[in-house]
Amino acid sequence: MNWQFFSFDQLSLQQLHDLLALRSAVFVVEQACAFQDIDGLDPRAMHVLGVDDRGQLQACARCFQAGVVYAEASVGRVVTAPAARGSGLGHVLMRQAVQQLEAQWGQQPIRIGAQAHLQAFYGSHGFVTDSEPYLEDGIWHVQMLRPG
């Protein structure tokens, strides 16, 4: 897997298309959730892309410096291609996202808004639940924080 880390302005049109298509395929179609994925935050994010040797996007996430989404730095829109599930790619993606975020802005607390059923997954990366469950776009979420 080739890992890349780009600002919005550095993304090619093809990369932007591919990440929006992957997010739509999973978050909108697979999860049957009608929500506004294009939320105005992509231009303020650094984008982690995992591309296979065929040039196909298999995983992506967006990283934000502190103060953009939450008071803390954050990671969001964490997604792997359905065909890659069960391979451990999601764990590699999270490690890449945290490493890239810290390389860009320094080691610090990182907050995420996680789908509640993924608490154990994010917990294995050092995130601790610090909110009650809340409904967002019809899916239960929790706030999780990874201490700096």
C-alpha positions in Angstrom: 0.0 0.0 0.0 1.3 3.4 -0.9 0.4 6.0 1.7 0.0 9.6 0.7 -0.8 12.8 2.7 -2.1 15.8 0.9 -3.7 19.1 1.5 -6.9 19.7 -0.4 -5.0 21.9 -3.0 -2.5 19.1 -3.6 -5.1 16.5 -4.5 -5.5 15.8 -8.2 -8.9 15.9 -9.6 -8.8 12.0 -9.9 -7.8 11.7 -6.2 -10.6 14.0 -5.2 -13.1 12.0 -7.3 -11.8 8.7 -5.9 -12.1 9.8 -2.2 -15.5 11.3 -2.7 -16.7 8.2 -4.5 -15.3 5.8 -1.8 -16.9 7.9 1.0 -20.2 8.0 -0.9 -20.2 4.3 -1.6 -19.7 3.5 2.1 -21.2 6.3 4.1 -24.2 7.0 1.9 -25.0 3.8 -0.1 -23.7 1.0 2.1 -24.8 2.5 5.4 -28.1 3.8 3.8 -27.5 7.2 5.3 -28.6 10.3 3.5 -26.2 13.0 4.8 -24.2 15.9 3.4 -20.7 14.4 3.0 -19.4 17.5 1.2 -19.6 19.7 4.3 -17.1 22.4 3.5 -14.3 20.9 5.6 -12.4 19.1 3.0 -10.5 22.3 1.9 -9.3 22.6 5.6 -8.2 19.0 5.9 -5.1 17.0 5.3 -6.1 13.9 3.4 -4.5 10.4 4.1 -4.9 8.2 1.1 -4.0 4.5 0.8 -3.5 3.5 -2.8 -2.8 -0.1 -3.9 -0.3 -1.1 -6.6 -3.0 -0.9 -9.2 -3.5 2.8 -8.4 -6.9 2.1 -6.7 -7.8 4.0 -3.6 -8.4 1.5 -0.8 -8.6 3.7 2.3 -8.8 7.4 3.2 -9.3 9.7 6.2 -9.1 13.4 6.8 -7.0 15.1 9.5 -7.6 18.5 11.0 -5.5 20.7 13.2 -6.8 21.8 16.6 -9.6 24.3 16.4 -11.1 23.4 13.0 -13.6 20.7 13.9 -13.0 20.4 17.7 -10.8 22.2 20.2 -8.4 19.3 19.7 -6.9 18.0 16.5 -9.1 15.4 14.9 -9.5 12.6 12.4 -12.7 11.9 10.5 -14.2 10.3 7.5 -12.2 7.2 8.2 -13.1 4.6 5.5 -11.8 1.5 3.8 -13.0 0.0 0.6 -15.5 -2.9 1.2 -13.2 -5.3 -0.7 -10.3 -4.5 1.7 -12.3 -5.2 4.9 -10.9 -7.8 7.2 -7.4 -7.3 6.0 -6.3 -5.0 8.8 -6.2 -2.1 6.4 -8.4 0.0 8.7 -5.8 -0.4 11.5 -3.0 0.6 9.2 -5.1 3.6 8.1 -5.6 4.8 11.7 -1.9 4.5 12.5 -1.1 6.4 9.3 -3.6 9.1 10.2 -2.3 9.6 13.7 1.3 9.5 12.5 0.7 12.0 9.7 -1.3 14.3 12.0 1.4 14.4 14.6 4.1 14.9 12.0 2.2 17.9 10.6 1.1 19.5 13.9 3.0 17.8 16.7 1.9 15.2 19.3 -1.3 16.3 20.9 -4.7 15.1 22.0 -6.9 13.9 19.1 -10.7 13.8 19.1 -13.0 11.8 16.9 -16.7 11.5 16.5 -16.9 7.7 16.1 -19.8 5.4 15.1 -20.7 3.8 18.5 -20.2 0.2 17.2 -16.6 1.0 16.4 -15.5 2.0 19.9 -13.4 -1.2 20.3 -11.6 -0.5 17.0 -10.7 3.1 17.9 -10.0 2.0 21.5 -7.3 -0.2 20.2 -5.6 2.9 18.8 -5.7 4.7 22.2 -9.0 6.5 21.9 -11.2 6.6 25.0 -14.9 7.2 24.9 -15.7 10.5 26.7 -19.4 11.2 25.8 -22.8 9.6 26.0 -24.0 8.1 22.7 -25.7 10.6 20.4 -27.6 10.2 17.2 -26.0 11.8 14.1 -27.6 11.3 10.7 -29.5 8.3 12.0 -26.4 6.5 13.3 -25.3 6.2 17.0 -22.0 8.0 17.6 -19.7 8.8 20.6 -17.0 11.3 21.2 -13.6 9.7 21.7 -10.3 11.3 22.8 -6.8 10.0 22.4 -4.6 11.8 25.0 -1.5 13.6 23.6 
